[in-house]
Amino acid sequence: MATLTGITTHLSGSAGAWTFYRRLGTTVAKEKVESHRNKKLSEAQLDHLVRWSNPVAFWSVTQGCLRNGFSHKRQGQTDFNAFMSANLNRNEVYLTRNMVRLGASVAAPYQLTDGRLPTIGVVETGDGLLRTDIRLGDSFSITPDTTVREMSHAVVDNNIGFKYGDRIFCLVALQYHVGTLGTPQVRVVTTTLSLDPYSHEPVLAIPWAADFLSVVEGCLGASAPLTGGIAWIHTRTLRDRPLVSTQHLVLSGAPDAPYSTPTALAAAKASYRR
């Protein structure tokens, strides 16, 4: 069972292997399998069940920060359902039933947004740093005195497709383990650079800017290696409508590796047979 916040807080009813209901003003996701404890599940049912667990858990930890991220969703489709449709049958991560009960989540190369703006490219450097293809200029550096205005000029002047008023939203999924069982969990942190040509706010005053709005090989990137994943998302508001770039979570440190193997799949299915 998982508690959902943010964009999912108005969910109710059923979705695949999960039932959503409201409790004390919060949306709760509960596995349907609990009501069929004495029934033998088919291989197809088990396969579907274990594929649902991690995408639902990951969406929960994003806490609604991906609202309006799927511009091409069908009429009446929620962002949650669009996210699940985009990721359910790929990027599989397999969690055992006990992991799910303990609130497990694993960073995977999920599609986080689907929009009309050009995708921001992300690569891993030889030093293990993740950097974008957003050029800042060969001589640009960030010091305690560097302002948002100066960085905004660096982005707009060196890149086609960016303009003042746009935003670069950075989502970081930090993978870690807790408890004696080493349950995998994800902590999501975010930061945003608004391309404001008039702001004299220091760039380093923006939360997490020193870590994820840094200069790497002359481009925007992360200042240190991490285990987890990052997505930098280009956003824009046009006639009160949000526009986004299509982005996937780019992994570093292979956080999903132990949970995406045939052995992990077999263990996850076995945990639901007991």
C-alpha positions as CSV (number, residue, x, y, z in Angstrom):
1,M,0.0,0.0,0.0
2,A,1.3,3.4,-0.9
3,T,0.2,7.0,-0.1
4,L,0.0,9.3,-3.1
5,T,0.4,13.0,-3.1
6,G,0.5,15.9,-5.5
7,I,-1.1,15.3,-8.9
8,T,-2.5,11.9,-8.0
9,T,-4.5,13.1,-4.9
10,H,-7.8,13.0,-6.8
11,L,-7.5,9.5,-8.1
12,S,-10.2,7.0,-7.2
13,G,-11.3,3.6,-8.5
14,S,-9.1,1.0,-10.1
15,A,-6.1,0.9,-12.3
16,G,-4.7,-2.4,-13.3
17,A,-3.4,-4.2,-10.2
18,W,-4.2,-1.2,-7.9
19,T,-7.2,0.3,-6.3
20,F,-7.2,4.0,-5.4
21,Y,-9.3,5.5,-2.6
22,R,-9.4,8.5,-0.4
23,R,-8.4,8.4,3.3
24,L,-8.0,11.4,5.6
25,G,-7.7,13.7,2.6
26,T,-5.0,11.6,1.0
27,T,-5.1,9.2,-1.9
28,V,-3.9,5.6,-1.1
29,A,-3.0,2.9,-3.6
30,K,-3.6,-0.6,-2.5
31,E,-2.7,-3.8,-4.4
32,K,-5.8,-5.8,-5.5
33,V,-3.9,-9.0,-4.9
34,E,-4.5,-8.6,-1.2
35,S,-8.2,-9.4,-1.7
36,H,-7.2,-12.5,-3.7
37,R,-4.7,-13.9,-1.2
38,N,-6.1,-17.4,-1.5
39,K,-6.5,-17.4,-5.3
40,K,-3.8,-18.8,-7.5
41,L,-2.7,-16.1,-9.9
42,S,-1.8,-16.9,-13.5
43,E,1.6,-16.2,-14.9
44,A,0.1,-13.4,-17.0
45,Q,-1.5,-11.9,-13.9
46,L,1.8,-12.1,-11.9
47,D,3.7,-10.6,-14.8
48,H,1.3,-7.6,-15.0
49,L,1.3,-7.2,-11.2
50,V,5.1,-7.0,-10.8
51,R,5.4,-4.5,-13.6
52,W,3.0,-2.1,-11.9
53,S,4.7,-1.8,-8.6
54,N,7.7,0.4,-9.3
55,P,6.1,2.9,-11.8
56,V,3.3,3.6,-9.3
57,A,5.9,4.0,-6.5
58,F,8.1,6.3,-8.6
59,W,5.2,8.5,-9.6
60,S,4.3,8.8,-5.9
61,V,7.7,10.1,-4.9
62,T,7.6,12.8,-7.6
63,Q,4.8,14.4,-5.5
64,G,3.0,16.0,-8.4
65,C,5.9,17.9,-9.8
66,L,5.3,16.4,-13.3
67,R,1.8,18.0,-13.5
68,N,1.0,18.9,-17.1
69,G,4.0,17.0,-18.3
70,F,2.1,14.9,-21.0
71,S,0.8,17.3,-23.6
72,H,-0.3,14.6,-26.0
73,K,-2.4,12.6,-23.6
74,R,-5.8,11.5,-24.7
75,Q,-8.9,13.5,-23.8
76,G,-9.9,12.6,-20.3
77,Q,-6.6,10.9,-19.5
78,T,-4.8,11.9,-16.4
79,D,-1.0,12.6,-16.3
80,F,-0.7,9.6,-14.0
81,N,-2.3,7.3,-16.6
82,A,-0.2,8.9,-19.4
83,F,2.9,8.2,-17.4
84,M,1.9,4.6,-16.7
85,S,1.0,4.1,-20.4
86,A,4.4,5.4,-21.5
87,N,6.4,3.3,-19.1
88,L,4.5,0.1,-18.1
89,N,5.8,-2.2,-20.7
90,R,9.4,-1.0,-20.8
91,N,12.1,-0.1,-18.4
92,E,10.9,-2.9,-16.1
93,V,12.0,-3.0,-12.5
94,Y,10.8,-5.9,-10.4
95,L,10.1,-5.5,-6.7
96,T,9.1,-8.2,-4.3
97,R,5.9,-7.9,-2.3
98,N,7.7,-7.2,0.9
99,M,9.7,-4.4,-0.8
100,V,6.4,-2.8,-1.9
101,R,5.1,-3.0,1.6
102,L,8.2,-1.2,2.9
103,G,7.7,1.6,0.4
104,A,10.4,0.6,-2.1
105,S,11.1,2.6,-5.3
106,V,13.8,2.5,-7.9
107,A,15.0,5.1,-10.3
108,A,14.6,3.8,-13.9
109,P,14.9,5.4,-17.3
110,Y,11.2,6.4,-17.3
111,Q,9.7,8.9,-19.7
112,L,8.8,11.8,-17.5
113,T,7.3,14.2,-20.1
114,D,5.9,14.2,-23.6
115,G,5.7,17.6,-25.2
116,R,6.3,19.8,-28.2
117,L,9.6,21.6,-27.3
118,P,12.8,20.0,-28.5
119,T,14.3,17.4,-26.2
120,I,17.3,18.4,-24.1
121,G,20.2,16.0,-24.8
122,V,22.0,14.5,-21.8
123,V,25.3,12.6,-21.8
124,E,27.7,11.2,-19.2
125,T,31.2,12.7,-19.3
126,G,34.4,10.7,-18.8
127,D,34.4,11.9,-15.2
128,G,30.9,10.4,-14.5
129,L,29.1,13.7,-14.6
130,L,25.8,14.2,-16.4
131,R,25.6,17.2,-18.6
132,T,23.1,18.6,-21.0
133,D,23.6,20.0,-24.6
134,I,22.6,23.5,-23.3
135,R,25.7,25.5,-24.1
136,L,26.7,28.3,-21.7
137,G,29.8,29.5,-23.6
138,D,33.5,28.6,-23.3
139,S,34.3,31.4,-20.8
140,F,31.1,31.2,-18.7
141,S,31.5,30.2,-15.0
142,I,29.4,30.4,-12.0
143,T,30.7,32.3,-9.0
144,P,28.9,33.6,-5.9
145,D,28.4,36.8,-7.8
146,T,26.9,35.3,-11.0
147,T,23.3,36.4,-11.4
148,V,20.3,34.7,-13.0
149,R,20.4,37.6,-15.5
150,E,23.9,36.6,-16.6
151,M,23.1,32.9,-16.8
152,S,19.9,33.6,-18.7
153,H,21.8,35.6,-21.3
154,A,24.3,32.7,-21.6
155,V,21.5,30.2,-22.3
156,V,19.6,32.4,-24.8
157,D,22.7,33.7,-26.6
158,N,24.2,30.2,-27.1
159,N,21.3,28.0,-27.9
160,I,18.6,28.0,-30.6
161,G,15.1,27.4,-29.2
162,F,15.4,29.1,-25.8
163,K,13.9,32.6,-25.1
164,Y,13.5,34.8,-22.1
165,G,10.6,33.7,-19.9
166,D,11.3,30.0,-20.5
167,R,12.3,27.8,-17.6
168,I,14.7,24.9,-17.2
169,F,13.2,22.5,-14.7
170,C,15.6,19.9,-13.2
171,L,14.3,16.8,-11.6
172,V,16.8,14.6,-9.7
173,A,16.0,11.1,-8.4
174,L,18.5,10.2,-5.7
175,Q,18.7,6.4,-5.1
176,Y,19.5,5.2,-1.6
177,H,18.8,2.2,0.7
178,V,17.2,2.1,4.1
179,G,16.8,-0.4,7.0
180,T,18.4,-3.7,7.7
181,L,17.0,-5.1,4.5
182,G,18.5,-2.4,2.4
183,T,15.1,-1.4,0.9
184,P,15.7,0.7,-2.2
185,Q,14.1,4.2,-2.1
186,V,14.1,7.3,-4.2
187,R,14.3,10.9,-3.0
188,V,13.2,13.4,-5.6
189,V,14.6,17.0,-5.5
190,T,13.9,19.7,-8.0
191,T,15.3,23.1,-9.0
192,T,14.3,25.6,-11.7
193,L,16.3,28.2,-13.6
194,S,13.9,30.9,-14.9
195,L,15.4,32.7,-17.9
196,D,14.9,36.2,-16.6
197,P,17.0,39.0,-18.2
198,Y,16.2,41.3,-15.3
199,S,16.9,39.2,-12.2
200,H,19.9,40.1,-10.2
201,E,19.4,37.1,-7.8
202,P,22.6,35.1,-7.4
203,V,22.3,31.8,-9.3
204,L,23.7,30.0,-6.2
205,A,20.8,31.3,-4.2
206,I,18.5,28.9,-6.1
207,P,18.0,25.7,-4.1
208,W,20.2,22.9,-5.5
209,A,21.7,25.2,-8.2
210,A,25.3,24.5,-7.1
211,D,24.7,20.8,-7.7
212,F,22.5,20.6,-10.8
213,L,22.6,24.0,-12.5
214,S,26.4,23.9,-12.8
215,V,28.9,24.3,-15.7
216,V,30.2,21.1,-17.1
217,E,32.4,21.2,-20.2
218,G,30.9,24.5,-21.1
219,C,27.3,23.2,-20.8
220,L,24.6,23.1,-18.1
221,G,25.1,20.0,-16.0
222,A,25.5,18.4,-12.6
223,S,28.6,19.2,-10.6
224,A,29.2,15.7,-9.0
225,P,28.4,12.1,-9.8
226,L,25.4,10.5,-8.3
227,T,23.5,7.3,-8.0
228,G,20.1,7.8,-9.5
229,G,19.0,9.9,-12.4
230,I,18.4,13.4,-13.7
231,A,16.1,15.1,-16.2
232,W,16.4,18.7,-17.3
233,I,13.1,19.8,-18.8
234,H,12.5,22.9,-21.0
235,T,9.2,24.5,-20.1
236,R,7.3,27.5,-21.5
237,T,3.9,29.1,-21.0
238,L,2.2,30.0,-24.2
239,R,-1.3,31.7,-24.0
240,D,-1.7,30.2,-20.5
241,R,-0.9,26.8,-21.8
242,P,2.2,24.9,-20.5
243,L,4.7,23.6,-23.1
244,V,7.4,21.0,-22.2
245,S,10.2,19.1,-23.9
246,T,10.0,15.3,-24.1
247,Q,12.4,14.0,-21.5
248,H,13.4,10.7,-20.0
249,L,15.2,10.2,-16.7
250,V,18.9,9.7,-17.5
251,L,20.5,7.3,-15.1
252,S,23.9,7.4,-13.5
253,G,25.4,4.6,-11.3
254,A,23.0,2.0,-12.6
255,P,20.5,2.2,-9.7
256,D,18.0,-0.2,-11.5
257,A,20.6,-2.9,-12.4
258,P,19.9,-5.3,-9.4
259,Y,16.1,-5.0,-9.9
260,S,15.8,-5.5,-13.7
261,T,17.3,-9.0,-14.1
262,P,15.5,-12.3,-14.7
263,T,16.5,-13.3,-11.2
264,A,14.7,-10.2,-9.8
265,L,11.6,-11.0,-11.9
266,A,11.5,-14.6,-10.6
267,A,11.9,-13.4,-7.0
268,A,9.1,-10.8,-7.4
269,K,6.7,-13.3,-8.8
270,A,7.6,-15.9,-6.2
271,S,6.8,-13.4,-3.4
272,Y,3.2,-13.1,-4.6
273,R,2.7,-16.8,-4.8
274,R,3.4,-17.3,-1.1
